[in-house]
Amino acid sequence: MFQYVLYGLIAVIAVLATALCLSAAFAKKRTLHTVKIVAGCCLYFFGVILLVASFLT
């Protein structure tokens, strides 16, 4: 049961990270663009950590 919750959390993180990276393309200010890209990459990294953890459990 816990593994399905983990998979759902990974899916939500992946969708949020993709949305952040895609919305960065339409950012007017350069700093906002950079912040969105960095936040999206951090979310992807956290999602990968959770994915690896799901295989280890």
Helices and strands as residue ranges (DSSP letters): H 2-24, H 30-56
